[in-house]
Structures are given as structure tokens and as C-alpha cells.
Amino acid sequence: MSEKQSIAERFGYDFLRALYLMINTVRMYDDNNQLVQTCVSSFQNILNELTVSGDITILLYRSRFHLGGEKLRYRRDAAVITYNMVEFFSNRGIGSVTFLKSSRDVSPENIITFSRLFNDAIRHDDPYHWLEQKLLEKNCSWVEFERVTPDAIAGGDSPEEKRYENARKNYFLAIEAVREVANKVSQGMVGVRKSRRVAQNIVDMVKDDPTLMIGLATLEEYDDYVYAHSVNVALLAACLGRHIELSDTSLEHLTICGLFHDLGKVDVPKEIIFKHGDLSDGEWDLLKAHPVMGVRKILMLKATPSLRSRIILGPFEHHLNMDMTGYPRTMFTGHLSLTGKIIHIADVYEAMTHERVYRPKPFTSDDVLRKMWEEAGKRFDKILLKRFIHMMGIYPIGSVVELSDGTIGLVMDYPEETERSLPLVLLLKDDGNGVLQRGEMFYLADQNIKNASERLNIVRGIPSAQLNIHPAQYFLHLK
């Protein structure tokens, strides 16, 4: 280990994780439980390393932790622990904890006492004051607290907040770019510089944090749902393209195809697109013509012939099935393009999981994947669909689910090292007024319970509209 590394770099997240695991394990088990003993020992070992030269303080400021005066850098693999510990500290009114050098001589039993008090403080009207008094009574003078300040839990300029804000900004920039092209292309040639820049931004975000992009694709913009649909399809397609390791250039072209795949709907009368009832034969024929009309629009774009040739097939083929059924009817006997097959999967998944005027109640994400898999090989490319399902998980990221204890949660991510049935879940708790608020996050795979019947697991998916929530707001930390 490099001597140039700071205390925060060397020990930061290991210490935060050790503290997190210890207080949560003590909350669930008796003092003599082996897991409790192991967690306490691990915490003591790293605390002894940190206090060799004196006291050590962990401070909460702007939703980020600082150790020894240095901010812990953002790490995606530690996001769940950071989130839960920020909640844990702020709910108890605690802004910092200082472990004195004397903590090196403390018994494991006294550390367990500290952990139980730390947990129990939340049950009292003034958690901070209660904890301060109890620590004195229980001879825990080796640890000191300071109250939380308004700045401690403000979003500020933390990397997380910047990521969320950047994602929100680029999402709505993408909607504006699609709208601009759709509105101007019928009036003559229109440039694609803005659209390419948006596509490049999406590719960068997908490479950096695909989970956030999949969560973002659950956004529903009812006033602009035609454009929002195109952006969501672009996000899902780009995520699948990354999952199968396409090059950056191919990802950019794939993303543009997603943004423009429904461009032909510009020429379809709005009363057909937004019709609540069944379409007549004539109306259906007009709607089925939109892939061909989309190709005509793309040919009118101010783009190089090379770019136009790379973004035509996806929009043209996105309603064609593997057995060449679907529309538009063609004389093709060969294979569909990779882009067309990807856009087709993303388009169907997005449409079926969102509300539409002709289908006010969307399917749950897991139901959609099951329905799509039933048509693998006939309607969808079997290999690509299998990769898409693996990418999304059995209960896809963004799914609202019911757990075996009756609680409601939101699937946030799937750890790379676990099977795709054990996601990271954000618990949603009723605030007493029927509004579901953010609760604790945990990995289902992390449950240290030997008896399988006692393990929490997912029972079923629940349509988000049924609970009047929008999954994307939880990914973007919207209130």
C-alpha cells in the first residue's frame, strides 16, 4: 500500500462499511451471536489502525462523509452503504462521531453497548440528546458526537448530486433535440449536430453508470410521451449495446437510431396517435407506414451520407420481427440488422411498461420480459433478448416489488457478483399520508440468514401506477 495514500483513501470505505455492518448486525442479533462477534472484531481492528496516532473523526457534510478531515470519494460499489449511513446519521441528528484514542482499550462488550445505543436513539424525541446522556451512563466516554448542521445533509455540489443533475439535464435535452428535429424536418433540411452531441452524452453516461440510465428510462413525460418514448428507447438500446460491448461509435449510432426511430410519426395525424379506442383499417395502415416515413425524414437530415446510411436501418426495421412478419411489408429474405433487432426489443419493452392512451394500465416489467421471452426466436432475436433480460434482471431495474414480509421496494441495481434474482432494493415506506418515501437500501444477497424460510425475497411485481409513484424519481433523488 502506498505511503502517499491519505487516511481516507486507505481506510475510508472499509471503516464506513465496518461501522455499517456492525450497527446493523447488532440491531438484528443477540450479543453472543457469531456474526455480531465477527463484525465487532472487524470494526475494532480497523479502528485500532485509525487511532494509532490519536483521535479520528468521521464527519457528515453535504451528504458526503469525511474521514480525518478528507472527503471520501464517490464509489459506486459503496453507494448503498454511503446512502444508508447518511440516513442513519441525519435521522439521529448526528453530524460527526469522534473515536478517541482511548477506544483502543475498550472491550468488545462496550462496543456492542455503543452500537445498541446508536441504533436505539431513533426511538426518542431528541435522539442526539438521549444518546449523549446514555453514552455517559454506560461508560462510553471513548466516543464523542456533535449535532448535525443544515449543511450536513444538503445536496450541495456532491458528485452524486452532480450525476443526478447531469442525468436529468441530458434527458430533457434529448427530448428537446428529438422535438426540434421532428418539428423542423418537415420544413426542410435540419442539422443533427445537437442530436449527435446528446447521443454522445448518453453514451458517456451509459458507460459510466448504466444502472442510473436504466432507471432514468422509467421516466414518463405525459405531455411529451411520444418524444419521451424515443429517449427511453435510446437509453435502453444504448445500455444493451454497451452490455454486448459495442464500440463507442456504434453506440452513438445506435443511440441516434433510438432517438429517431419514431420520427415518421410526425406525419401521422395526432388523432390517430392519441386515439383511445381501436383504430380503423385505414388509420392502422397510416400508423404502419411510419417506419417508411421515418426513413424519408432521416434522408432529409443535414448529415453525411455515411451517417445517414448508419441510422436508417434501425428506424426502418424496428417493427419487423425475426420471422419477417410485422411491418412494413418488405421483399427482404435476409437477416435484420443488429441495430434493428436491438431497437425492436427496447421499443416493445418500453411501450409495454408505460401507460398509453390505448392501454392506461401498463404491464409490470417482469411480466413484460416473460411475455417477450415467449416470442423469442419468432419475434425477437433470442440471443439479444437473453442478454437484455440478463442486463435488466429477473425483476428489472426500476421494478416496484412486494417482498415476502409484505413491504414494498424498488429494484435499484444488481450486484455483478450475484445471480440476477438478488437485487439491491430500496424500501419504500408510507409517511402516514399515503406517500411512499425512501427507506433503507440493502442487497438481498447480503442476508446472513441460514434458514431459507426467513430470508426476504421478492414475491411479485406491482405496477408503479397502482401506487401512484414514478420509479425514476427515486433514481434521481427527486422529492
Legacy VTK file of the C-alpha trace (Angstrom):
# vtk DataFile Version 3.0
C-alpha trace
ASCII
DATASET POLYDATA
POINTS 479 float
0.000 0.000 0.000
1.423 3.377 -0.995
2.634 5.594 1.856
1.348 8.586 -0.107
-2.239 7.486 0.334
-4.243 9.510 2.838
-6.163 8.019 5.741
-9.421 8.491 3.820
-8.043 6.700 0.757
-6.578 3.826 2.759
-9.332 3.228 5.278
-12.350 5.377 4.377
-14.890 2.973 2.920
-13.544 -0.035 4.815
-14.185 1.860 8.041
-17.626 3.077 6.927
-18.543 -0.459 5.865
-17.297 -1.953 9.133
-19.344 0.559 11.135
-22.399 -0.036 8.955
-22.223 -3.826 9.219
-21.633 -3.710 12.949
-24.557 -1.464 13.875
-26.917 -3.374 11.571
-25.804 -6.801 12.796
-26.093 -5.754 16.449
-29.601 -4.486 15.694
-30.671 -7.912 14.396
-28.869 -10.391 16.693
-28.028 -11.077 20.332
-24.648 -10.151 21.806
-23.291 -13.722 21.730
-24.158 -14.280 18.061
-21.128 -15.233 15.971
-21.921 -12.646 13.312
-22.012 -9.926 15.969
-18.664 -11.042 17.356
-17.121 -11.097 13.867
-18.415 -7.628 12.954
-17.269 -6.124 16.246
-13.818 -7.653 15.801
-13.533 -6.282 12.253
-14.593 -2.833 13.443
-12.094 -2.888 16.309
-9.261 -3.903 14.015
-9.767 -1.023 11.594
-10.480 1.438 14.428
-7.157 0.477 16.026
-5.401 1.230 12.724
-7.080 4.640 12.526
-6.329 5.694 16.114
-2.638 4.785 16.206
-1.712 8.477 16.115
-4.700 9.850 18.013
-8.412 10.569 17.754
-10.249 10.068 14.447
-13.440 11.831 13.328
-15.981 10.827 10.696
-17.948 13.891 9.618
-21.123 14.251 7.552
-21.142 17.328 5.304
-23.237 17.934 2.168
-24.370 14.323 2.095
-20.764 13.119 1.963
-18.559 11.631 4.653
-15.159 12.987 5.594
-12.621 10.921 7.493
-9.697 12.599 9.196
-10.664 15.878 7.520
-10.699 14.466 3.966
-13.783 13.789 1.869
-14.389 10.198 0.826
-14.501 10.000 -2.942
-17.598 8.666 -4.653
-17.527 4.925 -5.301
-20.446 3.168 -6.934
-19.694 -0.078 -5.105
-20.081 1.773 -1.804
-23.139 3.838 -2.768
-25.636 1.753 -0.805
-23.569 1.936 2.389
-22.992 5.666 1.992
-26.692 6.298 1.383
-27.785 4.275 4.406
-25.186 5.807 6.706
-26.122 9.354 5.645
-29.731 8.473 6.527
-28.638 6.825 9.778
-26.620 9.848 10.944
-29.091 12.529 9.844
-32.138 10.740 11.327
-30.415 10.784 14.718
-29.319 14.406 14.432
-25.644 13.440 14.342
-23.184 15.394 12.243
-19.946 13.781 13.365
-18.574 10.967 15.515
-15.118 11.150 17.049
-13.471 7.968 18.274
-10.861 8.884 20.879
-7.507 7.158 21.145
-8.792 5.558 24.342
-11.142 3.444 22.177
-8.156 1.138 21.608
-8.588 -0.238 25.129
-12.357 -0.717 25.001
-13.870 -4.193 25.419
-15.997 -5.781 22.672
-18.934 -5.733 25.110
-18.663 -1.946 25.460
-18.560 -1.544 21.666
-21.739 -3.620 21.403
-23.331 -1.351 24.019
-22.356 1.690 21.945
-23.845 0.087 18.823
-27.139 -0.688 20.530
-27.426 2.859 21.861
-26.578 4.241 18.424
-29.442 2.165 16.972
-31.967 2.847 19.748
-31.570 6.635 19.701
-34.010 6.916 16.782
-36.882 5.854 19.057
-36.656 9.019 21.159
-37.913 12.560 20.577
-34.426 14.059 20.704
-32.140 11.207 19.547
-28.966 13.242 19.888
-29.634 14.363 23.473
-30.780 10.867 24.530
-27.677 9.281 23.012
-25.380 11.807 24.659
-26.845 11.038 28.096
-26.850 7.252 27.635
-23.219 7.148 26.487
-22.211 8.789 29.760
-24.332 6.389 31.796
-22.922 3.311 30.018
-19.273 4.376 30.317
-18.797 5.017 26.587
-16.604 8.061 27.110
-14.274 6.890 24.316
-16.654 8.237 21.673
-17.990 11.776 21.186
-20.760 13.204 18.970
-21.640 16.587 17.503
-25.053 17.646 16.258
-25.900 17.652 12.576
-25.953 21.022 10.787
-28.193 22.046 7.845
-25.161 21.837 5.541
-24.515 18.236 6.546
-27.473 16.819 4.658
-27.763 19.425 1.905
-27.106 18.051 -1.536
-24.664 20.801 -2.366
-22.109 20.046 -5.009
-21.562 16.393 -4.151
-20.615 14.090 -7.042
-23.868 12.164 -6.565
-25.960 15.300 -6.941
-23.923 16.347 -9.967
-24.541 12.933 -11.543
-28.276 13.116 -10.929
-28.483 16.691 -12.199
-26.410 15.806 -15.266
-28.689 12.846 -15.987
-31.833 14.964 -15.631
-30.388 17.704 -17.826
-29.323 15.351 -20.595
-32.651 13.523 -20.526
-34.620 16.685 -21.198
-32.017 17.954 -23.671
-32.597 14.718 -25.564
-36.353 15.313 -25.599
-35.775 18.828 -26.919
-33.381 17.556 -29.601
-35.916 14.987 -30.851
-38.729 17.555 -30.786
-36.621 20.080 -32.685
-35.744 17.602 -35.434
-39.350 16.382 -35.653
-40.689 19.930 -35.958
-38.113 21.187 -38.460
-37.521 18.194 -40.691
-40.876 18.634 -42.446
-39.917 22.221 -43.300
-36.652 21.279 -44.951
-33.187 20.006 -44.140
-32.281 20.138 -40.455
-28.919 19.615 -38.805
-28.090 16.806 -36.406
-25.238 18.409 -34.501
-27.309 18.795 -31.330
-28.680 15.257 -31.623
-25.199 13.824 -32.043
-23.977 15.735 -29.008
-26.923 14.418 -26.978
-26.213 10.884 -28.212
-22.558 11.186 -27.243
-23.578 12.389 -23.764
-25.922 9.422 -23.396
-23.160 7.020 -24.440
-20.811 8.559 -21.857
-23.434 8.248 -19.113
-24.294 4.679 -20.098
-20.620 3.713 -19.895
-20.261 5.440 -16.523
-23.482 4.351 -14.825
-25.790 2.055 -16.837
-27.961 1.406 -13.780
-28.882 5.079 -13.489
-29.684 5.187 -17.220
-32.000 2.164 -16.969
-33.693 3.822 -14.005
-33.958 7.074 -15.953
-35.729 5.209 -18.773
-38.690 4.699 -16.421
-39.481 8.430 -16.637
-42.889 9.244 -18.049
-43.485 12.637 -19.621
-47.201 12.596 -20.310
-47.231 15.869 -22.254
-44.380 14.672 -24.483
-44.750 10.940 -24.239
-44.012 10.383 -27.954
-40.659 12.127 -27.573
-40.027 10.677 -24.089
-40.663 7.219 -25.535
-37.953 7.823 -28.144
-35.476 8.954 -25.497
-36.299 5.974 -23.251
-35.820 3.595 -26.185
-32.480 5.254 -26.938
-31.362 4.783 -23.315
-32.372 1.114 -23.197
-30.834 0.421 -26.609
-27.575 2.105 -25.599
-27.467 0.083 -22.362
-27.988 -3.153 -24.301
-25.358 -2.090 -26.833
-22.896 -1.498 -24.016
-23.870 -4.839 -22.456
-22.840 -6.645 -25.650
-19.680 -4.492 -25.845
-20.313 -2.427 -28.977
-17.734 0.235 -29.826
-18.324 3.863 -28.821
-19.012 4.808 -32.443
-21.558 2.007 -32.815
-23.173 3.034 -29.516
-23.511 6.606 -30.769
-25.188 5.453 -33.992
-27.436 3.073 -32.059
-28.465 5.888 -29.698
-29.314 8.203 -32.605
-31.415 5.395 -34.101
-33.295 5.158 -30.815
-33.873 8.911 -30.720
-35.136 8.959 -34.320
-36.865 5.563 -34.568
-40.355 7.114 -34.434
-39.567 10.198 -36.493
-42.078 9.035 -39.090
-44.933 9.597 -36.634
-44.595 13.308 -37.391
-46.735 12.648 -40.478
-49.299 10.517 -38.651
-52.326 12.590 -37.555
-52.329 13.186 -33.797
-55.910 11.995 -33.501
-54.657 8.561 -34.593
-51.644 8.524 -32.269
-53.704 9.654 -29.292
-56.884 7.752 -30.109
-58.373 5.956 -27.106
-60.356 3.348 -28.982
-59.476 0.802 -31.656
-58.037 2.074 -34.933
-59.948 1.609 -38.169
-58.269 -0.287 -41.009
-57.377 2.993 -42.709
-55.965 4.501 -39.532
-53.948 1.353 -38.850
-52.499 1.480 -42.374
-51.378 5.073 -41.782
-49.738 4.153 -38.492
-47.960 1.152 -40.006
-46.417 3.444 -42.615
-44.440 5.430 -40.045
-41.171 3.407 -40.354
-41.022 4.186 -44.093
-41.922 7.830 -43.459
-39.201 7.900 -40.822
-36.611 6.813 -43.375
-37.712 9.682 -45.637
-37.236 12.115 -42.746
-33.766 10.758 -41.990
-32.788 11.210 -45.647
-33.699 14.892 -45.252
-31.302 15.429 -42.339
-28.196 17.560 -42.800
-25.800 14.710 -42.180
-23.046 12.969 -44.082
-24.130 10.121 -46.368
-22.098 7.808 -44.155
-24.032 8.786 -41.011
-27.407 8.641 -42.737
-26.646 5.142 -44.011
-25.874 4.004 -40.467
-29.049 5.374 -38.869
-31.653 4.320 -41.464
-32.000 0.571 -40.886
-32.841 0.731 -37.182
-35.871 3.029 -37.592
-36.970 1.134 -40.721
-36.792 -2.289 -39.054
-37.979 -1.577 -35.512
-41.426 -3.148 -36.115
-40.121 -6.127 -38.108
-39.925 -9.494 -36.397
-37.285 -12.169 -36.745
-39.604 -14.233 -38.959
-40.088 -11.097 -41.131
-43.680 -10.599 -40.016
-44.644 -7.198 -38.696
-44.366 -4.028 -40.740
-43.534 -2.520 -43.152
-44.007 -5.451 -45.531
-40.791 -5.995 -47.461
-39.315 -8.313 -50.038
-36.309 -8.900 -47.787
-35.360 -12.506 -47.249
-32.099 -11.853 -45.447
-31.386 -11.059 -41.818
-32.386 -7.967 -39.896
-29.608 -5.619 -38.832
-28.209 -5.746 -35.302
-29.416 -2.177 -34.769
-32.942 -3.022 -35.888
-33.125 -6.028 -33.571
-31.899 -4.002 -30.586
-34.281 -1.091 -31.227
-37.154 -3.574 -31.619
-36.501 -5.104 -28.188
-36.122 -1.708 -26.493
-39.210 -0.289 -28.250
-41.531 -3.140 -27.250
-40.259 -3.269 -23.659
-40.597 0.495 -23.184
-44.081 0.662 -24.714
-45.461 -2.233 -22.674
-44.107 -0.956 -19.342
-45.549 2.544 -19.736
-49.041 3.938 -19.862
-50.554 4.622 -23.285
-53.866 6.166 -24.324
-54.910 2.796 -25.704
-53.660 0.919 -22.608
-53.920 3.008 -19.430
-52.657 0.144 -17.259
-49.098 -0.900 -18.166
-47.731 -4.371 -17.521
-45.196 -4.918 -14.763
-41.615 -5.151 -16.008
-41.217 -8.825 -15.079
-44.470 -9.696 -16.870
-43.254 -7.911 -19.997
-39.993 -9.850 -20.034
-41.878 -13.126 -19.617
-44.233 -12.226 -22.467
-41.306 -11.217 -24.685
-39.403 -14.415 -23.908
-42.399 -16.451 -25.054
-41.821 -14.950 -28.511
-38.029 -15.312 -28.529
-36.797 -16.602 -31.870
-40.004 -15.682 -33.661
-40.476 -12.025 -32.829
-37.200 -11.191 -31.103
-33.605 -12.266 -31.572
-33.208 -14.945 -28.922
-29.578 -14.208 -28.037
-30.110 -10.444 -27.802
-33.284 -10.847 -25.761
-31.460 -13.190 -23.390
-28.734 -10.566 -22.928
-31.394 -7.881 -22.418
-33.095 -9.950 -19.709
-29.729 -10.596 -18.055
-28.988 -6.879 -18.155
-32.355 -5.925 -16.672
-32.599 -8.763 -14.131
-35.480 -11.116 -13.359
-37.235 -8.170 -11.775
-35.849 -5.350 -13.925
-34.156 -2.293 -12.515
-36.937 0.202 -11.783
-39.469 -2.504 -10.850
-41.753 -1.897 -7.885
-41.934 -5.155 -5.937
-43.546 -6.703 -2.906
-41.216 -8.572 -0.548
-42.054 -11.707 1.402
-42.669 -9.713 4.601
-45.264 -7.531 2.846
-43.073 -4.442 2.466
-42.811 -2.539 -0.799
-39.476 -1.935 -2.507
-37.905 -0.648 -5.696
-35.252 -2.638 -7.546
-32.251 -0.308 -7.843
-29.386 -2.475 -9.124
-27.978 -5.983 -9.429
-24.519 -6.589 -7.915
-22.240 -8.039 -10.570
-21.184 -10.900 -8.331
-24.684 -12.207 -7.614
-27.267 -14.061 -9.632
-29.843 -11.804 -11.260
-32.561 -12.758 -8.803
-30.971 -10.953 -5.834
-31.075 -7.201 -6.436
-30.306 -4.124 -4.418
-33.698 -2.964 -3.132
-34.787 0.447 -1.863
-37.548 0.015 0.717
-40.467 2.410 0.284
-42.193 3.428 3.486
-45.571 5.107 3.934
-45.159 8.534 5.538
-48.591 8.253 7.156
-50.299 10.257 4.441
-50.227 7.586 1.771
-46.980 8.834 0.207
-44.151 6.334 -0.202
-40.839 7.774 0.954
-37.293 6.488 0.550
-36.324 3.993 3.217
-33.340 1.717 3.762
-31.412 0.123 0.902
-29.983 -3.369 1.112
-28.777 -6.228 -1.067
-30.998 -9.291 -0.891
-27.818 -11.295 -1.468
-26.260 -9.930 1.736
-28.695 -11.554 4.147
-26.747 -13.625 6.662
-29.627 -15.957 7.474
-29.106 -19.715 7.362
-32.800 -20.610 7.396
-34.037 -20.044 3.841
-37.621 -19.551 5.032
-36.560 -16.457 6.983
-34.820 -14.769 4.061
-36.509 -11.798 2.445
-37.275 -12.387 -1.215
-39.395 -10.848 -3.942
-42.942 -12.190 -4.157
-44.308 -10.223 -7.118
-44.035 -7.103 -9.198
-46.504 -4.238 -8.718
-47.452 -1.671 -11.401
-45.984 1.643 -10.258
-49.176 3.453 -11.329
-51.115 1.339 -8.817
-49.145 3.005 -6.033
-49.076 6.393 -7.777
-45.286 6.567 -7.876
-42.731 7.185 -10.596
-39.623 4.976 -10.191
-37.295 7.478 -11.866
-37.813 9.969 -9.040
-36.076 7.585 -6.664
-33.122 7.089 -9.020
-32.755 10.842 -9.404
-33.418 11.596 -5.729
-36.383 13.769 -6.651
-38.725 14.681 -3.795
LINES 1 480
479 0 1 2 3 4 5 6 7 8 9 10 11 12 13 14 15 16 17 18 19 20 21 22 23 24 25 26 27 28 29 30 31 32 33 34 35 36 37 38 39 40 41 42 43 44 45 46 47 48 49 50 51 52 53 54 55 56 57 58 59 60 61 62 63 64 65 66 67 68 69 70 71 72 73 74 75 76 77 78 79 80 81 82 83 84 85 86 87 88 89 90 91 92 93 94 95 96 97 98 99 100 101 102 103 104 105 106 107 108 109 110 111 112 113 114 115 116 117 118 119 120 121 122 123 124 125 126 127 128 129 130 131 132 133 134 135 136 137 138 139 140 141 142 143 144 145 146 147 148 149 150 151 152 153 154 155 156 157 158 159 160 161 162 163 164 165 166 167 168 169 170 171 172 173 174 175 176 177 178 179 180 181 182 183 184 185 186 187 188 189 190 191 192 193 194 195 196 197 198 199 200 201 202 203 204 205 206 207 208 209 210 211 212 213 214 215 216 217 218 219 220 221 222 223 224 225 226 227 228 229 230 231 232 233 234 235 236 237 238 239 240 241 242 243 244 245 246 247 248 249 250 251 252 253 254 255 256 257 258 259 260 261 262 263 264 265 266 267 268 269 270 271 272 273 274 275 276 277 278 279 280 281 282 283 284 285 286 287 288 289 290 291 292 293 294 295 296 297 298 299 300 301 302 303 304 305 306 307 308 309 310 311 312 313 314 315 316 317 318 319 320 321 322 323 324 325 326 327 328 329 330 331 332 333 334 335 336 337 338 339 340 341 342 343 344 345 346 347 348 349 350 351 352 353 354 355 356 357 358 359 360 361 362 363 364 365 366 367 368 369 370 371 372 373 374 375 376 377 378 379 380 381 382 383 384 385 386 387 388 389 390 391 392 393 394 395 396 397 398 399 400 401 402 403 404 405 406 407 408 409 410 411 412 413 414 415 416 417 418 419 420 421 422 423 424 425 426 427 428 429 430 431 432 433 434 435 436 437 438 439 440 441 442 443 444 445 446 447 448 449 450 451 452 453 454 455 456 457 458 459 460 461 462 463 464 465 466 467 468 469 470 471 472 473 474 475 476 477 478
